[in-house]
Amino acid sequence: MAKFILSAFADEASPKVAEQLDALKANKIELIEPRNIDGKNISRFRP
């Protein structure tokens, strides 16, 4: 049987990071593909 690893675009659930994490946890998804966090595109974040 094949093993699949699921990830998600969490911003599809909510623009707010806390709500994104809640949605991921509720669906037992442990990996995230970040695009937008708190309404800001991930490319706008700097180290």
mmCIF entry with sequence, helices, sheets and N, C-alpha, C, O atoms, coordinates in Angstrom:
data_MODEL
# 
_entry.id   MODEL 
# 
_entity.id                         1 
_entity.type                       polymer 
_entity.pdbx_number_of_molecules   1 
# 
_entity_poly.entity_id                      1 
_entity_poly.type                           'polypeptide(L)' 
_entity_poly.nstd_linkage                   no 
_entity_poly.nstd_monomer                   no 
_entity_poly.pdbx_seq_one_letter_code       MAKFILSAFADEASPKVAEQLDALKANKIELIEPRNIDGKNISRFRP 
_entity_poly.pdbx_seq_one_letter_code_can   MAKFILSAFADEASPKVAEQLDALKANKIELIEPRNIDGKNISRFRP 
_entity_poly.pdbx_strand_id                 A 
# 
loop_
_entity_poly_seq.entity_id 
_entity_poly_seq.num 
_entity_poly_seq.mon_id 
_entity_poly_seq.hetero 
1 1  MET n 
1 2  ALA n 
1 3  LYS n 
1 4  PHE n 
1 5  ILE n 
1 6  LEU n 
1 7  SER n 
1 8  ALA n 
1 9  PHE n 
1 10 ALA n 
1 11 ASP n 
1 12 GLU n 
1 13 ALA n 
1 14 SER n 
1 15 PRO n 
1 16 LYS n 
1 17 VAL n 
1 18 ALA n 
1 19 GLU n 
1 20 GLN n 
1 21 LEU n 
1 22 ASP n 
1 23 ALA n 
1 24 LEU n 
1 25 LYS n 
1 26 ALA n 
1 27 ASN n 
1 28 LYS n 
1 29 ILE n 
1 30 GLU n 
1 31 LEU n 
1 32 ILE n 
1 33 GLU n 
1 34 PRO n 
1 35 ARG n 
1 36 ASN n 
1 37 ILE n 
1 38 ASP n 
1 39 GLY n 
1 40 LYS n 
1 41 ASN n 
1 42 ILE n 
1 43 SER n 
1 44 ARG n 
1 45 PHE n 
1 46 ARG n 
1 47 PRO n 
# 
_struct_asym.id          A 
_struct_asym.entity_id   1 
# 
loop_
_struct_conf.conf_type_id 
_struct_conf.id 
_struct_conf.pdbx_PDB_helix_id 
_struct_conf.beg_label_comp_id 
_struct_conf.beg_label_asym_id 
_struct_conf.beg_label_seq_id 
_struct_conf.pdbx_beg_PDB_ins_code 
_struct_conf.end_label_comp_id 
_struct_conf.end_label_asym_id 
_struct_conf.end_label_seq_id 
_struct_conf.pdbx_end_PDB_ins_code 
_struct_conf.beg_auth_comp_id 
_struct_conf.beg_auth_asym_id 
_struct_conf.beg_auth_seq_id 
_struct_conf.end_auth_comp_id 
_struct_conf.end_auth_asym_id 
_struct_conf.end_auth_seq_id 
_struct_conf.pdbx_PDB_helix_class 
_struct_conf.details 
_struct_conf.pdbx_PDB_helix_length 
HELX_P HELX_P1 AA1 ALA A 10 ? GLU A 12 ? ALA A 10 GLU A 12 5 ? 3  
HELX_P HELX_P2 AA2 VAL A 17 ? ALA A 26 ? VAL A 17 ALA A 26 1 ? 10 
HELX_P HELX_P3 AA3 ILE A 42 ? ARG A 44 ? ILE A 42 ARG A 44 5 ? 3  
# 
_struct_conf_type.id          HELX_P 
_struct_conf_type.criteria    ? 
_struct_conf_type.reference   ? 
# 
loop_
_struct_sheet.id 
_struct_sheet.type 
_struct_sheet.number_strands 
_struct_sheet.details 
AA1 ? 2 ? 
AA2 ? 2 ? 
# 
loop_
_struct_sheet_order.sheet_id 
_struct_sheet_order.range_id_1 
_struct_sheet_order.range_id_2 
_struct_sheet_order.offset 
_struct_sheet_order.sense 
AA1 1 2 ? parallel      
AA2 1 2 ? anti-parallel 
# 
loop_
_struct_sheet_range.sheet_id 
_struct_sheet_range.id 
_struct_sheet_range.beg_label_comp_id 
_struct_sheet_range.beg_label_asym_id 
_struct_sheet_range.beg_label_seq_id 
_struct_sheet_range.pdbx_beg_PDB_ins_code 
_struct_sheet_range.end_label_comp_id 
_struct_sheet_range.end_label_asym_id 
_struct_sheet_range.end_label_seq_id 
_struct_sheet_range.pdbx_end_PDB_ins_code 
_struct_sheet_range.beg_auth_comp_id 
_struct_sheet_range.beg_auth_asym_id 
_struct_sheet_range.beg_auth_seq_id 
_struct_sheet_range.end_auth_comp_id 
_struct_sheet_range.end_auth_asym_id 
_struct_sheet_range.end_auth_seq_id 
AA1 1 SER A 7  ? ALA A 8  ? SER A 7  ALA A 8  
AA1 2 LEU A 31 ? ILE A 32 ? LEU A 31 ILE A 32 
AA2 1 ASN A 36 ? ILE A 37 ? ASN A 36 ILE A 37 
AA2 2 LYS A 40 ? ASN A 41 ? LYS A 40 ASN A 41 
# 
loop_
_atom_site.group_PDB 
_atom_site.id 
_atom_site.type_symbol 
_atom_site.label_atom_id 
_atom_site.label_alt_id 
_atom_site.label_comp_id 
_atom_site.label_asym_id 
_atom_site.label_entity_id 
_atom_site.label_seq_id 
_atom_site.pdbx_PDB_ins_code 
_atom_site.Cartn_x 
_atom_site.Cartn_y 
_atom_site.Cartn_z 
_atom_site.occupancy 
_atom_site.B_iso_or_equiv 
_atom_site.pdbx_formal_charge 
_atom_site.auth_seq_id 
_atom_site.auth_comp_id 
_atom_site.auth_asym_id 
_atom_site.auth_atom_id 
_atom_site.pdbx_PDB_model_num 
ATOM 1   N N  . MET A 1 1  ? 0.834   -1.175 0.000  1.00 0.00 ? 1  MET A N  1 
ATOM 2   C CA . MET A 1 1  ? 0.000   0.000  0.000  1.00 0.00 ? 1  MET A CA 1 
ATOM 3   C C  . MET A 1 1  ? 0.881   1.241  0.000  1.00 0.00 ? 1  MET A C  1 
ATOM 4   O O  . MET A 1 1  ? 1.872   1.297  0.728  1.00 0.00 ? 1  MET A O  1 
ATOM 5   N N  . ALA A 1 2  ? 0.533   2.229  -0.802 1.00 0.00 ? 2  ALA A N  1 
ATOM 6   C CA . ALA A 1 2  ? 1.304   3.464  -0.914 1.00 0.00 ? 2  ALA A CA 1 
ATOM 7   C C  . ALA A 1 2  ? 1.118   4.329  0.323  1.00 0.00 ? 2  ALA A C  1 
ATOM 8   O O  . ALA A 1 2  ? 0.046   4.349  0.928  1.00 0.00 ? 2  ALA A O  1 
ATOM 9   N N  . LYS A 1 3  ? 2.165   5.036  0.686  1.00 0.00 ? 3  LYS A N  1 
ATOM 10  C CA . LYS A 1 3  ? 2.107   5.972  1.808  1.00 0.00 ? 3  LYS A CA 1 
ATOM 11  C C  . LYS A 1 3  ? 2.112   7.389  1.240  1.00 0.00 ? 3  LYS A C  1 
ATOM 12  O O  . LYS A 1 3  ? 2.947   7.729  0.402  1.00 0.00 ? 3  LYS A O  1 
ATOM 13  N N  . PHE A 1 4  ? 1.185   8.197  1.698  1.00 0.00 ? 4  PHE A N  1 
ATOM 14  C CA . PHE A 1 4  ? 1.083   9.569  1.232  1.00 0.00 ? 4  PHE A CA 1 
ATOM 15  C C  . PHE A 1 4  ? 1.350   10.527 2.379  1.00 0.00 ? 4  PHE A C  1 
ATOM 16  O O  . PHE A 1 4  ? 0.960   10.271 3.518  1.00 0.00 ? 4  PHE A O  1 
ATOM 17  N N  . ILE A 1 5  ? 2.008   11.620 2.075  1.00 0.00 ? 5  ILE A N  1 
ATOM 18  C CA . ILE A 1 5  ? 2.224   12.687 3.044  1.00 0.00 ? 5  ILE A CA 1 
ATOM 19  C C  . ILE A 1 5  ? 1.394   13.872 2.572  1.00 0.00 ? 5  ILE A C  1 
ATOM 20  O O  . ILE A 1 5  ? 1.560   14.353 1.451  1.00 0.00 ? 5  ILE A O  1 
ATOM 21  N N  . LEU A 1 6  ? 0.494   14.339 3.442  1.00 0.00 ? 6  LEU A N  1 
ATOM 22  C CA . LEU A 1 6  ? -0.372  15.458 3.087  1.00 0.00 ? 6  LEU A CA 1 
ATOM 23  C C  . LEU A 1 6  ? 0.177   16.761 3.632  1.00 0.00 ? 6  LEU A C  1 
ATOM 24  O O  . LEU A 1 6  ? 0.685   16.819 4.752  1.00 0.00 ? 6  LEU A O  1 
ATOM 25  N N  . SER A 1 7  ? 0.071   17.787 2.838  1.00 0.00 ? 7  SER A N  1 
ATOM 26  C CA . SER A 1 7  ? 0.360   19.143 3.285  1.00 0.00 ? 7  SER A CA 1 
ATOM 27  C C  . SER A 1 7  ? -0.789  20.009 2.790  1.00 0.00 ? 7  SER A C  1 
ATOM 28  O O  . SER A 1 7  ? -1.674  19.534 2.078  1.00 0.00 ? 7  SER A O  1 
ATOM 29  N N  . ALA A 1 8  ? -0.770  21.288 3.174  1.00 0.00 ? 8  ALA A N  1 
ATOM 30  C CA . ALA A 1 8  ? -1.892  22.145 2.798  1.00 0.00 ? 8  ALA A CA 1 
ATOM 31  C C  . ALA A 1 8  ? -1.443  23.589 2.644  1.00 0.00 ? 8  ALA A C  1 
ATOM 32  O O  . ALA A 1 8  ? -0.468  24.029 3.254  1.00 0.00 ? 8  ALA A O  1 
ATOM 33  N N  . PHE A 1 9  ? -2.176  24.308 1.815  1.00 0.00 ? 9  PHE A N  1 
ATOM 34  C CA . PHE A 1 9  ? -2.055  25.755 1.757  1.00 0.00 ? 9  PHE A CA 1 
ATOM 35  C C  . PHE A 1 9  ? -2.994  26.274 2.848  1.00 0.00 ? 9  PHE A C  1 
ATOM 36  O O  . PHE A 1 9  ? -4.197  26.396 2.619  1.00 0.00 ? 9  PHE A O  1 
ATOM 37  N N  . ALA A 1 10 ? -2.467  26.572 4.003  1.00 0.00 ? 10 ALA A N  1 
ATOM 38  C CA . ALA A 1 10 ? -3.298  26.904 5.158  1.00 0.00 ? 10 ALA A CA 1 
ATOM 39  C C  . ALA A 1 10 ? -4.072  28.201 4.975  1.00 0.00 ? 10 ALA A C  1 
ATOM 40  O O  . ALA A 1 10 ? -5.116  28.390 5.599  1.00 0.00 ? 10 ALA A O  1 
ATOM 41  N N  . ASP A 1 11 ? -3.572  29.101 4.123  1.00 0.00 ? 11 ASP A N  1 
ATOM 42  C CA . ASP A 1 11 ? -4.284  30.366 3.937  1.00 0.00 ? 11 ASP A CA 1 
ATOM 43  C C  . ASP A 1 11 ? -5.625  30.174 3.245  1.00 0.00 ? 11 ASP A C  1 
ATOM 44  O O  . ASP A 1 11 ? -6.420  31.110 3.164  1.00 0.00 ? 11 ASP A O  1 
ATOM 45  N N  . GLU A 1 12 ? -5.884  28.974 2.749  1.00 0.00 ? 12 GLU A N  1 
ATOM 46  C CA . GLU A 1 12 ? -7.190  28.668 2.178  1.00 0.00 ? 12 GLU A CA 1 
ATOM 47  C C  . GLU A 1 12 ? -8.229  28.590 3.303  1.00 0.00 ? 12 GLU A C  1 
ATOM 48  O O  . GLU A 1 12 ? -9.416  28.810 3.064  1.00 0.00 ? 12 GLU A O  1 
ATOM 49  N N  . ALA A 1 13 ? -7.788  28.280 4.522  1.00 0.00 ? 13 ALA A N  1 
ATOM 50  C CA . ALA A 1 13 ? -8.700  28.171 5.665  1.00 0.00 ? 13 ALA A CA 1 
ATOM 51  C C  . ALA A 1 13 ? -8.992  29.522 6.293  1.00 0.00 ? 13 ALA A C  1 
ATOM 52  O O  . ALA A 1 13 ? -10.116 29.782 6.722  1.00 0.00 ? 13 ALA A O  1 
ATOM 53  N N  . SER A 1 14 ? -7.976  30.390 6.348  1.00 0.00 ? 14 SER A N  1 
ATOM 54  C CA . SER A 1 14 ? -8.131  31.696 6.990  1.00 0.00 ? 14 SER A CA 1 
ATOM 55  C C  . SER A 1 14 ? -6.904  32.550 6.697  1.00 0.00 ? 14 SER A C  1 
ATOM 56  O O  . SER A 1 14 ? -5.821  32.009 6.474  1.00 0.00 ? 14 SER A O  1 
ATOM 57  N N  . PRO A 1 15 ? -7.052  33.882 6.693  1.00 0.00 ? 15 PRO A N  1 
ATOM 58  C CA . PRO A 1 15 ? -5.882  34.739 6.549  1.00 0.00 ? 15 PRO A CA 1 
ATOM 59  C C  . PRO A 1 15 ? -5.078  34.845 7.856  1.00 0.00 ? 15 PRO A C  1 
ATOM 60  O O  . PRO A 1 15 ? -3.922  35.266 7.835  1.00 0.00 ? 15 PRO A O  1 
ATOM 61  N N  . LYS A 1 16 ? -5.683  34.466 8.989  1.00 0.00 ? 16 LYS A N  1 
ATOM 62  C CA . LYS A 1 16 ? -5.034  34.577 10.293 1.00 0.00 ? 16 LYS A CA 1 
ATOM 63  C C  . LYS A 1 16 ? -4.282  33.300 10.632 1.00 0.00 ? 16 LYS A C  1 
ATOM 64  O O  . LYS A 1 16 ? -4.827  32.201 10.531 1.00 0.00 ? 16 LYS A O  1 
ATOM 65  N N  . VAL A 1 17 ? -3.021  33.454 11.036 1.00 0.00 ? 17 VAL A N  1 
ATOM 66  C CA . VAL A 1 17 ? -2.162  32.293 11.269 1.00 0.00 ? 17 VAL A CA 1 
ATOM 67  C C  . VAL A 1 17 ? -2.719  31.384 12.364 1.00 0.00 ? 17 VAL A C  1 
ATOM 68  O O  . VAL A 1 17 ? -2.629  30.163 12.238 1.00 0.00 ? 17 VAL A O  1 
ATOM 69  N N  . ALA A 1 18 ? -3.280  31.931 13.417 1.00 0.00 ? 18 ALA A N  1 
ATOM 70  C CA . ALA A 1 18 ? -3.823  31.099 14.495 1.00 0.00 ? 18 ALA A CA 1 
ATOM 71  C C  . ALA A 1 18 ? -4.955  30.216 13.971 1.00 0.00 ? 18 ALA A C  1 
ATOM 72  O O  . ALA A 1 18 ? -5.041  29.042 14.328 1.00 0.00 ? 18 ALA A O  1 
ATOM 73  N N  . GLU A 1 19 ? -5.810  30.769 13.137 1.00 0.00 ? 19 GLU A N  1 
ATOM 74  C CA . GLU A 1 19 ? -6.916  30.000 12.562 1.00 0.00 ? 19 GLU A CA 1 
ATOM 75  C C  . GLU A 1 19 ? -6.413  28.994 11.530 1.00 0.00 ? 19 GLU A C  1 
ATOM 76  O O  . GLU A 1 19 ? -6.994  27.920 11.374 1.00 0.00 ? 19 GLU A O  1 
ATOM 77  N N  . GLN A 1 20 ? -5.344  29.334 10.834 1.00 0.00 ? 20 GLN A N  1 
ATOM 78  C CA . GLN A 1 20 ? -4.735  28.387 9.892  1.00 0.00 ? 20 GLN A CA 1 
ATOM 79  C C  . GLN A 1 20 ? -4.253  27.156 10.652 1.00 0.00 ? 20 GLN A C  1 
ATOM 80  O O  . GLN A 1 20 ? -4.511  26.025 10.241 1.00 0.00 ? 20 GLN A O  1 
ATOM 81  N N  . LEU A 1 21 ? -3.554  27.381 11.762 1.00 0.00 ? 21 LEU A N  1 
ATOM 82  C CA . LEU A 1 21 ? -3.032  26.270 12.552 1.00 0.00 ? 21 LEU A CA 1 
ATOM 83  C C  . LEU A 1 21 ? -4.160  25.433 13.143 1.00 0.00 ? 21 LEU A C  1 
ATOM 84  O O  . LEU A 1 21 ? -4.055  24.208 13.201 1.00 0.00 ? 21 LEU A O  1 
ATOM 85  N N  . ASP A 1 22 ? -5.243  26.085 13.584 1.00 0.00 ? 22 ASP A N  1 
ATOM 86  C CA . ASP A 1 22 ? -6.398  25.352 14.099 1.00 0.00 ? 22 ASP A CA 1 
ATOM 87  C C  . ASP A 1 22 ? -6.978  24.433 13.028 1.00 0.00 ? 22 ASP A C  1 
ATOM 88  O O  . ASP A 1 22 ? -7.307  23.279 13.305 1.00 0.00 ? 22 ASP A O  1 
ATOM 89  N N  . ALA A 1 23 ? -7.101  24.946 11.809 1.00 0.00 ? 23 ALA A N  1 
ATOM 90  C CA . ALA A 1 23 ? -7.660  24.146 10.707 1.00 0.00 ? 23 ALA A CA 1 
ATOM 91  C C  . ALA A 1 23 ? -6.752  22.969 10.371 1.00 0.00 ? 23 ALA A C  1 
ATOM 92  O O  . ALA A 1 23 ? -7.232  21.866 10.107 1.00 0.00 ? 23 ALA A O  1 
ATOM 93  N N  . LEU A 1 24 ? -5.441  23.203 10.381 1.00 0.00 ? 24 LEU A N  1 
ATOM 94  C CA . LEU A 1 24 ? -4.504  22.115 10.112 1.00 0.00 ? 24 LEU A CA 1 
ATOM 95  C C  . LEU A 1 24 ? -4.615  21.029 11.175 1.00 0.00 ? 24 LEU A C  1 
ATOM 96  O O  . LEU A 1 24 ? -4.678  19.843 10.854 1.00 0.00 ? 24 LEU A O  1 
ATOM 97  N N  . LYS A 1 25 ? -4.638  21.442 12.448 1.00 0.00 ? 25 LYS A N  1 
ATOM 98  C CA . LYS A 1 25 ? -4.744  20.478 13.540 1.00 0.00 ? 25 LYS A CA 1 
ATOM 99  C C  . LYS A 1 25 ? -6.049  19.693 13.457 1.00 0.00 ? 25 LYS A C  1 
ATOM 100 O O  . LYS A 1 25 ? -6.058  18.479 13.661 1.00 0.00 ? 25 LYS A O  1 
ATOM 101 N N  . ALA A 1 26 ? -7.148  20.380 13.159 1.00 0.00 ? 26 ALA A N  1 
ATOM 102 C CA . ALA A 1 26 ? -8.454  19.725 13.082 1.00 0.00 ? 26 ALA A CA 1 
ATOM 103 C C  . ALA A 1 26 ? -8.485  18.655 11.997 1.00 0.00 ? 26 ALA A C  1 
ATOM 104 O O  . ALA A 1 26 ? -9.237  17.684 12.091 1.00 0.00 ? 26 ALA A O  1 
ATOM 105 N N  . ASN A 1 27 ? -7.665  18.839 10.970 1.00 0.00 ? 27 ASN A N  1 
ATOM 106 C CA . ASN A 1 27 ? -7.627  17.888 9.857  1.00 0.00 ? 27 ASN A CA 1 
ATOM 107 C C  . ASN A 1 27 ? -6.412  16.973 9.899  1.00 0.00 ? 27 ASN A C  1 
ATOM 108 O O  . ASN A 1 27 ? -6.126  16.250 8.945  1.00 0.00 ? 27 ASN A O  1 
ATOM 109 N N  . LYS A 1 28 ? -5.697  17.018 11.031 1.00 0.00 ? 28 LYS A N  1 
ATOM 110 C CA . LYS A 1 28 ? -4.523  16.165 11.259 1.00 0.00 ? 28 LYS A CA 1 
ATOM 111 C C  . LYS A 1 28 ? -3.472  16.316 10.162 1.00 0.00 ? 28 LYS A C  1 
ATOM 112 O O  . LYS A 1 28 ? -2.855  15.343 9.728  1.00 0.00 ? 28 LYS A O  1 
ATOM 113 N N  . ILE A 1 29 ? -3.286  17.559 9.727  1.00 0.00 ? 29 ILE A N  1 
ATOM 114 C CA . ILE A 1 29 ? -2.261  17.867 8.725  1.00 0.00 ? 29 ILE A CA 1 
ATOM 115 C C  . ILE A 1 29 ? -1.099  18.520 9.458  1.00 0.00 ? 29 ILE A C  1 
ATOM 116 O O  . ILE A 1 29 ? -1.272  19.536 10.132 1.00 0.00 ? 29 ILE A O  1 
ATOM 117 N N  . GLU A 1 30 ? 0.083   17.936 9.324  1.00 0.00 ? 30 GLU A N  1 
ATOM 118 C CA . GLU A 1 30 ? 1.244   18.392 10.073 1.00 0.00 ? 30 GLU A CA 1 
ATOM 119 C C  . GLU A 1 30 ? 2.195   19.261 9.265  1.00 0.00 ? 30 GLU A C  1 
ATOM 120 O O  . GLU A 1 30 ? 3.107   19.864 9.832  1.00 0.00 ? 30 GLU A O  1 
ATOM 121 N N  . LEU A 1 31 ? 2.003   19.338 7.963  1.00 0.00 ? 31 LEU A N  1 
ATOM 122 C CA . LEU A 1 31 ? 2.911   20.107 7.115  1.00 0.00 ? 31 LEU A CA 1 
ATOM 123 C C  . LEU A 1 31 ? 2.151   21.258 6.454  1.00 0.00 ? 31 LEU A C  1 
ATOM 124 O O  . LEU A 1 31 ? 0.965   21.142 6.145  1.00 0.00 ? 31 LEU A O  1 
ATOM 125 N N  . ILE A 1 32 ? 2.847   22.351 6.248  1.00 0.00 ? 32 ILE A N  1 
ATOM 126 C CA . ILE A 1 32 ? 2.231   23.535 5.662  1.00 0.00 ? 32 ILE A CA 1 
ATOM 127 C C  . ILE A 1 32 ? 3.065   24.032 4.493  1.00 0.00 ? 32 ILE A C  1 
ATOM 128 O O  . ILE A 1 32 ? 4.294   23.978 4.528  1.00 0.00 ? 32 ILE A O  1 
ATOM 129 N N  . GLU A 1 33 ? 2.403   24.506 3.477  1.00 0.00 ? 33 GLU A N  1 
ATOM 130 C CA . GLU A 1 33 ? 3.050   25.187 2.355  1.00 0.00 ? 33 GLU A CA 1 
ATOM 131 C C  . GLU A 1 33 ? 2.686   26.657 2.513  1.00 0.00 ? 33 GLU A C  1 
ATOM 132 O O  . GLU A 1 33 ? 1.612   27.077 2.080  1.00 0.00 ? 33 GLU A O  1 
ATOM 133 N N  . PRO A 1 34 ? 3.574   27.452 3.133  1.00 0.00 ? 34 PRO A N  1 
ATOM 134 C CA . PRO A 1 34 ? 3.212   28.845 3.416  1.00 0.00 ? 34 PRO A CA 1 
ATOM 135 C C  . PRO A 1 34 ? 3.127   29.696 2.155  1.00 0.00 ? 34 PRO A C  1 
ATOM 136 O O  . PRO A 1 34 ? 3.991   29.626 1.281  1.00 0.00 ? 34 PRO A O  1 
ATOM 137 N N  . ARG A 1 35 ? 2.071   30.501 2.077  1.00 0.00 ? 35 ARG A N  1 
ATOM 138 C CA . ARG A 1 35 ? 1.907   31.494 1.010  1.00 0.00 ? 35 ARG A CA 1 
ATOM 139 C C  . ARG A 1 35 ? 1.571   32.839 1.630  1.00 0.00 ? 35 ARG A C  1 
ATOM 140 O O  . ARG A 1 35 ? 2.231   33.842 1.358  1.00 0.00 ? 35 ARG A O  1 
ATOM 141 N N  . ASN A 1 36 ? 0.549   32.851 2.461  1.00 0.00 ? 36 ASN A N  1 
ATOM 142 C CA . ASN A 1 36 ? 0.121   34.079 3.141  1.00 0.00 ? 36 ASN A CA 1 
ATOM 143 C C  . ASN A 1 36 ? -0.056  33.796 4.622  1.00 0.00 ? 36 ASN A C  1 
ATOM 144 O O  . ASN A 1 36 ? -0.700  32.821 5.011  1.00 0.00 ? 36 ASN A O  1 
ATOM 145 N N  . ILE A 1 37 ? 0.526   34.667 5.446  1.00 0.00 ? 37 ILE A N  1 
ATOM 146 C CA . ILE A 1 37 ? 0.397   34.545 6.895  1.00 0.00 ? 37 ILE A CA 1 
ATOM 147 C C  . ILE A 1 37 ? -0.056  35.897 7.427  1.00 0.00 ? 37 ILE A C  1 
ATOM 148 O O  . ILE A 1 37 ? 0.582   36.924 7.195  1.00 0.00 ? 37 ILE A O  1 
ATOM 149 N N  . ASP A 1 38 ? -1.168  35.870 8.143  1.00 0.00 ? 38 ASP A N  1 
ATOM 150 C CA . ASP A 1 38 ? -1.781  37.097 8.660  1.00 0.00 ? 38 ASP A CA 1 
ATOM 151 C C  . ASP A 1 38 ? -1.981  38.132 7.560  1.00 0.00 ? 38 ASP A C  1 
ATOM 152 O O  . ASP A 1 38 ? -1.762  39.324 7.771  1.00 0.00 ? 38 ASP A O  1 
ATOM 153 N N  . GLY A 1 39 ? -2.397  37.667 6.385  1.00 0.00 ? 39 GLY A N  1 
ATOM 154 C CA . GLY A 1 39 ? -2.704  38.552 5.275  1.00 0.00 ? 39 GLY A CA 1 
ATOM 155 C C  . GLY A 1 39 ? -1.494  39.073 4.516  1.00 0.00 ? 39 GLY A C  1 
ATOM 156 O O  . GLY A 1 39 ? -1.639  39.896 3.612  1.00 0.00 ? 39 GLY A O  1 
ATOM 157 N N  . LYS A 1 40 ? -0.315  38.610 4.867  1.00 0.00 ? 40 LYS A N  1 
ATOM 158 C CA . LYS A 1 40 ? 0.914   39.082 4.219  1.00 0.00 ? 40 LYS A CA 1 
ATOM 159 C C  . LYS A 1 40 ? 1.562   37.936 3.450  1.00 0.00 ? 40 LYS A C  1 
ATOM 160 O O  . LYS A 1 40 ? 1.720   36.839 3.986  1.00 0.00 ? 40 LYS A O  1 
ATOM 161 N N  . ASN A 1 41 ? 1.938   38.187 2.195  1.00 0.00 ? 41 ASN A N  1 
ATOM 162 C CA . ASN A 1 41 ? 2.598   37.179 1.381  1.00 0.00 ? 41 ASN A CA 1 
ATOM 163 C C  . ASN A 1 41 ? 3.917   36.788 2.017  1.00 0.00 ? 41 ASN A C  1 
ATOM 164 O O  . ASN A 1 41 ? 4.656   37.644 2.502  1.00 0.00 ? 41 ASN A O  1 
ATOM 165 N N  . ILE A 1 42 ? 4.213   35.505 2.016  1.00 0.00 ? 42 ILE A N  1 
ATOM 166 C CA . ILE A 1 42 ? 5.414   34.977 2.673  1.00 0.00 ? 42 ILE A CA 1 
ATOM 167 C C  . ILE A 1 42 ? 6.697   35.611 2.124  1.00 0.00 ? 42 ILE A C  1 
ATOM 168 O O  . ILE A 1 42 ? 7.694   35.700 2.841  1.00 0.00 ? 42 ILE A O  1 
ATOM 169 N N  . SER A 1 43 ? 6.684   36.048 0.870  1.00 0.00 ? 43 SER A N  1 
ATOM 170 C CA . SER A 1 43 ? 7.870   36.671 0.281  1.00 0.00 ? 43 SER A CA 1 
ATOM 171 C C  . SER A 1 43 ? 8.183   38.028 0.921  1.00 0.00 ? 43 SER A C  1 
ATOM 172 O O  . SER A 1 43 ? 9.275   38.564 0.730  1.00 0.00 ? 43 SER A O  1 
ATOM 173 N N  . ARG A 1 44 ? 7.232   38.587 1.679  1.00 0.00 ? 44 ARG A N  1 
ATOM 174 C CA . ARG A 1 44 ? 7.442   39.884 2.330  1.00 0.00 ? 44 ARG A CA 1 
ATOM 175 C C  . ARG A 1 44 ? 8.147   39.754 3.670  1.00 0.00 ? 44 ARG A C  1 
ATOM 176 O O  . ARG A 1 44 ? 8.599   40.751 4.232  1.00 0.00 ? 44 ARG A O  1 
ATOM 177 N N  . PHE A 1 45 ? 8.245   38.526 4.188  1.00 0.00 ? 45 PHE A N  1 
ATOM 178 C CA . PHE A 1 45 ? 8.935   38.295 5.456  1.00 0.00 ? 45 PHE A CA 1 
ATOM 179 C C  . PHE A 1 45 ? 10.426  38.174 5.193  1.00 0.00 ? 45 PHE A C  1 
ATOM 180 O O  . PHE A 1 45 ? 10.847  37.538 4.228  1.00 0.00 ? 45 PHE A O  1 
ATOM 181 N N  . ARG A 1 46 ? 11.197  38.771 6.034  1.00 0.00 ? 46 ARG A N  1 
ATOM 182 C CA . ARG A 1 46 ? 12.658  38.744 5.888  1.00 0.00 ? 46 ARG A CA 1 
ATOM 183 C C  . ARG A 1 46 ? 13.264  38.150 7.158  1.00 0.00 ? 46 ARG A C  1 
ATOM 184 O O  . ARG A 1 46 ? 12.733  38.360 8.249  1.00 0.00 ? 46 ARG A O  1 
ATOM 185 N N  . PRO A 1 47 ? 14.380  37.404 7.032  1.00 0.00 ? 47 PRO A N  1 
ATOM 186 C CA . PRO A 1 47 ? 15.045  36.847 8.223  1.00 0.00 ? 47 PRO A CA 1 
ATOM 187 C C  . PRO A 1 47 ? 15.667  37.928 9.073  1.00 0.00 ? 47 PRO A C  1 
ATOM 188 O O  . PRO A 1 47 ? 16.264  37.632 10.108 1.00 0.00 ? 47 PRO A O  1 
# 
